[in-house]
């Protein structure tokens, strides 16, 4: 792809500073060797390389990327660096015990601070603003869920510091129409995701990490990575391919790639923000069942995204799936419903991309010392900070360090694979329809949906 076409991927790519030409680095030029070969120059691969280099700068680390650094979800997401995990703490406790579940939550909370510290220390300009996360309740059923979230956090020791805001306190944070209240946690920052990915890649190169782009891996095997441009021989190999994992032989059922789509407004005037709020860099969502997420950018746009696009048969990933006019129209309708005063303004950018969902909705880090193969992923869209924790954990595992991170409950947990087609196509799309139906039921009845428990079981909560 050319620099111009990469800039068309998203608002974030379009607004990467002009001094970054956004062209592919040189590809692999034949067979080579490395101490560690990482497949994928998204956040997981970049953070892993960063911490490996910090632990041992003498390591020869090679990152292999099919497109360019930050091409996938790492450069196209909604820009939330949060402590969220796709799996609930109760589900983790059932599998691993209360202490392990709390340790995982504490690790995620600390990870938000870790990313902020690295951004500040390394001078990565990614529009970092830690204003917390406001999840608004606009109905009695949603307010009930907000209260339940606060109570659950208290029951687990208040790790996430979730508090309940009343209507007035909510309006002081965000001017969403019809807000009855909200849950709030300080552990979330707004970022410009492509600037973070590109900044990490440039930093790594300056420190001697090799990054080759335009180099598609066709197989990840013990002690080697096979690409279309040569074979990399390395005693340690890391698969950091997230939604694209299903494209690798033998991994078709590891995760399903599900699309999340996003819109962005033109820059909005101060008269809008006098009502819209988000002055401290808060991110926002709503206590609905179909996930939505938003932020105020550093240049005063509203960025708003959500699920709703279908899962494509056979775990297909194609550029044309990034564009779903029906979903974009639905996102604009939902945004105007939340912020009626945004109606006169233009939507300047529309984009999307796939995220990876494991069968049990449980992100994982894995390393097999007998084969030297490591991997991390399954973030279900909560990957901006989770990838940092994964990268630190992988770096410890790959260098043989025994640390608290290597004992977290997501390390080397059993793999549950997705069903073969057409069962997974039916199941994933049924789950999407179930979320839409649950929201519609609540809007119609004003009461908590009777479908919600089935949705919670499906998503591992």
C-alpha positions in Angstrom: 0.0 0.0 0.0 1.1 3.6 -0.6 1.4 6.3 2.1 -1.8 7.8 0.7 -3.8 4.6 1.0 -2.6 4.0 4.6 -3.7 7.4 5.5 -7.2 6.5 4.2 -7.5 3.7 6.7 -8.9 5.8 9.6 -9.0 9.2 11.2 -6.0 8.2 13.2 -3.9 7.3 10.2 -5.0 10.4 8.4 -3.8 12.6 11.3 -0.4 10.9 11.9 2.1 13.8 11.7 3.4 14.5 8.2 7.0 13.8 9.3 6.0 10.1 9.4 5.6 9.2 5.7 3.4 6.2 6.5 5.1 4.0 3.9 6.3 0.5 4.4 9.7 -0.2 5.8 11.9 -2.4 3.7 10.7 -6.0 3.4 12.6 -9.1 4.4 15.3 -9.8 1.8 15.8 -13.6 1.9 16.5 -16.0 4.8 17.8 -14.6 8.0 18.3 -15.4 11.7 17.3 -13.7 15.0 17.2 -14.4 18.7 13.5 -13.7 18.8 11.2 -13.3 15.8 7.8 -11.6 16.4 5.1 -11.9 13.8 2.9 -8.8 13.8 3.8 -5.1 14.4 0.6 -4.2 16.3 0.7 -3.3 20.0 1.3 -6.9 21.1 4.4 -7.3 18.9 5.7 -3.8 19.5 5.3 -4.0 23.3 6.9 -7.4 23.4 9.9 -6.1 21.5 10.1 -3.0 23.7 10.3 -4.9 26.9 12.7 -7.6 25.5 15.0 -4.7 24.5 14.7 -3.2 28.0 15.5 -6.5 29.6 18.4 -7.3 27.3 19.4 -4.8 24.7 21.9 -7.3 23.2 19.0 -9.5 21.9 18.5 -9.6 18.2 14.8 -9.0 17.9 13.1 -9.1 14.4 9.5 -8.0 13.9 7.8 -9.2 10.8 4.8 -7.3 9.5 2.6 -8.0 6.5 1.5 -4.3 6.1 3.0 -1.5 8.3 3.2 -0.9 12.0 -0.2 0.0 13.4 -2.1 -1.2 10.3 -4.6 -3.4 12.2 -6.7 -2.8 15.3 -3.7 -1.1 17.0 -4.0 1.8 14.7 -7.8 1.8 14.1 -9.4 1.4 17.6 -11.5 3.8 19.6 -8.5 5.1 21.6 -9.3 3.8 25.0 -6.4 2.8 27.2 -8.4 1.2 29.9 -8.2 -1.5 32.6 -11.0 -3.5 30.9 -10.7 -7.2 30.2 -13.2 -9.1 28.1 -13.7 -11.7 30.8 -15.4 -10.8 34.1 -13.7 -11.1 37.4 -16.3 -13.6 38.6 -15.6 -15.9 35.6 -11.8 -15.7 36.4 -12.5 -16.5 40.1 -14.5 -19.5 39.1 -11.7 -20.8 37.0 -8.6 -19.7 39.0 -9.8 -18.6 42.5 -10.4 -15.2 44.1 -6.8 -14.3 44.7 -5.8 -14.9 41.1 -8.8 -12.9 39.8 -7.9 -10.0 42.0 -4.3 -10.2 41.0 -5.3 -10.0 37.3 -7.5 -7.0 38.0 -4.7 -5.2 39.9 -2.3 -6.0 37.1 -4.7 -4.4 34.6 -5.2 -1.2 36.7 -1.4 -0.9 37.0 -1.0 -1.4 33.3 -2.9 1.9 32.5 -0.3 3.7 34.7 2.5 1.7 33.0 1.5 2.8 29.5 1.2 6.4 30.7 4.7 6.3 32.3 6.2 4.8 29.1 4.5 7.5 26.9 5.8 10.2 29.2 9.3 8.8 29.7 9.9 8.0 26.0 8.4 11.2 24.7 5.7 9.4 22.6 3.2 12.0 21.5 -0.1 10.1 21.4 -2.5 12.7 22.9 -2.5 11.0 26.3 -5.2 12.3 28.7 -6.3 10.2 31.7 -9.8 11.4 32.4 -11.3 8.1 33.3 -14.3 6.3 31.9 -17.9 7.4 32.2 -20.5 4.7 31.4 -23.9 6.4 31.3 -27.3 5.0 32.4 -30.3 6.4 30.5 -33.0 4.0 31.8 -33.9 2.3 35.0 -32.6 -1.0 33.7 -29.2 0.6 32.8 -29.1 2.4 36.2 -29.6 -0.9 37.9 -26.6 -2.3 36.0 -24.5 0.7 36.9 -25.3 0.2 40.6 -24.5 -3.5 40.3 -21.1 -2.7 38.7 -20.3 -0.4 41.7 -21.4 -3.1 44.2 -19.4 -5.8 42.4 -16.3 -3.7 42.5 -16.7 -3.1 46.2 -17.2 -6.8 46.7 -13.9 -7.5 45.0 -12.0 -5.0 47.2 -12.6 -1.8 45.1 -9.7 -2.6 42.8 -11.2 -0.6 39.9 -12.4 2.3 42.1 -15.8 2.3 40.4 -18.1 5.0 41.8 -21.7 5.8 41.0 -22.4 9.3 39.7 -25.9 10.9 40.0 -27.4 12.8 37.1 -25.8 16.1 38.1 -22.4 14.6 38.5 -22.7 12.8 35.2 -23.5 16.0 33.4 -20.4 17.6 34.8 -18.4 14.9 33.1 -20.4 14.4 29.8 -23.5 16.1 28.4 -25.3 13.0 27.2 -29.1 13.5 26.8 -31.3 11.7 29.3 -28.6 10.6 31.7 -29.9 9.3 35.0 -26.5 8.6 36.3 -23.3 6.7 35.4 -20.6 4.5 36.7 -17.1 6.0 36.7 -13.6 4.7 37.0 -10.4 6.8 36.8 -8.5 3.9 35.2 -8.8 4.9 31.5 -7.0 7.3 29.2 -7.9 8.8 25.9 -5.2 8.3 23.2 -4.5 8.7 19.5 -3.8 5.0 18.8 -1.9 5.3 15.5 0.5 7.8 17.0 1.2 5.3 19.8 1.8 2.4 17.4 4.0 4.5 15.1 5.9 6.1 18.0 6.7 2.7 19.5 7.9 1.4 16.1 10.2 4.4 15.6 11.5 4.1 19.1 12.3 0.4 18.6 14.2 1.0 15.4 16.3 3.7 17.1 17.2 1.1 19.7 18.3 -1.6 17.2 15.2 -3.7 16.9 14.7 -4.7 13.3 11.2 -4.2 11.7 10.5 -5.6 8.2 7.2 -4.7 6.5 5.4 -5.9 3.4 6.4 -9.3 4.6 3.5 -11.7 5.1 4.1 -14.8 7.4 2.6 -18.0 6.0 3.6 -20.3 8.9 4.7 -19.9 12.5 6.6 -23.0 13.6 9.1 -24.2 16.2 12.3 -22.2 15.7 11.2 -20.6 12.5 8.8 -18.2 10.7 8.1 -18.9 7.0 7.3 -15.7 5.0 6.6 -15.0 1.4 10.1 -13.3 1.3 12.2 -15.8 3.2 12.5 -17.9 6.3 13.5 -16.5 9.7 15.2 -19.0 11.9 15.0 -18.1 15.6 14.9 -20.1 18.9 12.0 -18.0 20.1 9.0 -17.1 18.0 6.1 -14.9 19.0 2.7 -15.0 17.2 1.1 -11.5 17.7 -1.5 -11.6 15.0 -4.8 -11.1 16.8 -7.7 -11.0 14.3 -5.4 -12.2 11.5 -4.6 -15.4 13.5 -7.3 -17.2 11.7 -5.5 -16.7 8.4 -2.6 -18.9 9.5 -2.5 -22.6 8.8 -3.7 -24.6 11.8 -5.1 -21.5 13.6 -8.4 -21.1 11.8 -10.5 -21.8 14.9 -8.3 -20.0 17.5 -10.2 -16.7 17.3 -13.0 -15.3 15.2 -12.4 -11.9 13.6 -15.4 -9.7 14.3 -15.6 -6.2 13.0 -16.1 -3.0 15.0 -16.8 0.2 13.1 -16.2 3.8 14.0 -17.2 7.3 12.9 -15.7 10.7 13.7 -17.1 14.2 13.4 -15.5 17.2 12.0 -13.8 19.3 14.8 -16.6 20.7 16.9 -16.9 24.3 18.2 -16.6 25.4 21.8 -20.3 26.0 21.9 -20.8 22.2 21.5 -18.3 21.3 24.1 -19.8 23.7 26.6 -22.6 21.2 26.7 -20.8 18.0 25.6 -18.2 18.1 28.3 -15.4 15.5 28.3 -13.1 18.4 29.2 -10.6 16.2 31.1 -10.2 13.5 28.4 -12.9 11.2 29.7 -14.0 8.3 27.5 -17.7 7.4 27.5 -20.0 4.6 26.9 -23.6 3.5 27.8 -24.9 0.7 29.9 -26.5 -1.0 26.9 -25.9 -4.5 25.8 -24.6 -3.8 22.3 -21.2 -2.2 22.9 -20.5 1.4 22.1 -17.6 3.6 22.9 -16.5 7.2 22.4 -14.0 10.0 23.1 -13.3 13.6 22.5 -10.1 13.9 20.5 -7.3 16.4 21.1 -8.6 18.3 18.1 -12.1 18.4 19.4 -13.9 15.8 17.4 -16.3 13.2 18.7 -15.1 9.7 17.9 -17.8 7.0 18.3 -17.8 3.3 17.6 -19.6 0.1 18.3 -20.3 -3.5 17.3 -23.0 -4.4 14.9 -21.2 -5.5 11.8 -21.7 -9.2 11.0 -19.2 -12.0 11.4 -18.2 -13.2 8.0 -18.3 -16.9 7.1 -15.1 -18.8 7.4 -13.4 -16.1 9.5 -12.8 -14.1 6.4 -10.9 -10.8 6.7 -11.2 -8.4 3.7 -10.7 -4.7 3.2 -14.3 -4.3 2.0 -15.6 -5.5 5.4 -14.3 -2.3 6.9 -17.2 -0.4 5.3 -20.8 -1.1 6.3 -23.0 1.8 5.4 -25.9 0.4 7.5 -23.7 0.2 10.6 -22.3 3.7 10.0 -25.8 5.1 9.7 -26.8 3.3 12.9 -23.7 4.8 14.7 -24.6 8.3 13.6 -28.2 7.8 14.7 -27.0 6.5 18.1 -24.5 9.4 18.5 -27.2 12.0 17.8 -29.4 10.3 20.3 -26.7 10.7 22.9 -25.7 14.2 21.8 -28.6 15.9 20.0 -26.6 19.0 19.5 -24.2 17.2 17.2 -26.8 16.7 14.5 -25.8 19.7 12.3 -22.2 18.6 12.1 -20.6 16.5 9.4 -19.2 13.0 9.9 -15.7 13.4 8.4 -14.3 9.9 8.7 -15.8 6.3 8.7 -13.7 3.2 9.2 -13.5 -0.2 10.8 -11.5 -3.3 11.3 -11.5 -6.8 12.8 -10.8 -7.7 16.4 -10.1 -11.2 17.8 -12.6 -13.1 19.9 -11.6 -16.4 21.6 -14.2 -19.1 22.2 -14.3 -18.4 26.0 -13.9 -14.6 25.7 -10.7 -15.0 27.8 -7.6 -13.2 26.6 -4.4 -15.3 27.0 -0.6 -15.3 27.0 1.1 -18.6 26.1 4.7 -19.9 25.9 5.9 -23.4 25.2 9.6 -23.7 26.1 9.9 -27.0 24.3 9.0 -25.4 20.9 10.0 -21.8 21.7 6.6 -20.6 20.4 4.8 -17.9 22.3 1.6 -16.0 21.6 -0.9 -13.5 23.1 -4.3 -12.2 22.1 -8.0 -12.7 22.2 -8.5 -9.2 23.6 -12.1 -8.7 22.2 -11.5 -5.1 21.6 -10.0 -4.3 25.0 -6.4 -4.5 23.8 -4.8 -1.0 24.0 -3.5 -1.6 27.6 -3.9 -5.4 27.7 -1.3 -5.7 24.9 1.2 -3.9 27.2 0.6 -6.4 30.0 0.9 -9.2 27.4 4.2 -7.7 26.1 5.7 -7.5 29.5 4.6 -11.0 30.4 5.9 -12.5 27.1 9.2 -10.7 27.6 9.6 -12.3 31.1 8.6 -15.7 29.8 10.9 -15.6 26.8 13.9 -14.5 28.9 13.2 -17.1 31.6 12.3 -14.7 34.3 10.0 -15.9 37.1 7.9 -12.8 38.0 4.4 -12.1 39.4 3.3 -11.5 35.8 4.3 -15.0 34.7 1.9 -16.4 37.4 -1.2 -14.4 36.4 -4.2 -16.6 35.5 -4.2 -15.8 31.8 -0.7 -17.4 31.4 -0.8 -20.8 29.6 -4.5 -21.3 30.3 -6.2 -24.2 28.3 -7.3 -23.4 24.7 -10.9 -23.8 23.7 -11.3 -23.7 20.0 -14.3 -22.4 18.0 -16.7 -24.8 16.4 -16.3 -25.5 12.7 -18.4 -23.7 10.2 -21.3 -23.2 9.8 -21.8 -23.5 13.6 -19.5 -20.6 14.5 -21.1 -18.3 11.9 -24.5 -19.1 13.4 -23.4 -18.7 17.0 -21.4 -15.5 16.6 -24.1 -13.7 14.6 -26.8 -15.0 16.9 -25.0 -13.4 19.8 -24.9 -10.1 18.0 -28.7 -10.3 17.3 -29.2 -11.2 21.0 -27.5 -8.0 22.1 -29.6 -5.9 19.8 -32.8 -7.7 20.9 -32.0 -7.2 24.6 -31.5 -3.4 24.0 -34.8 -3.3 22.1 -36.6 -5.2 24.8 -35.4 -2.8 27.5 -36.4 0.2 25.4 -39.9 -1.2 24.9 -40.5 -2.4 28.4 -38.4 -0.2 30.6 -37.2 -3.3 32.5 -34.1 -5.4 32.5 -34.1 -7.7 29.5 -34.9 -11.3 30.0 -32.5 -12.1 27.3 -29.5 -10.5 29.1 -28.6 -13.6 31.2 -28.2 -15.7 28.0 -25.9 -13.0 26.5 -23.8 -12.9 29.7 -23.3 -16.7 29.5 -22.3 -16.4 25.9 -19.7 -13.8 26.6 -18.2 -15.4 29.7 -19.5 -13.0 32.4 
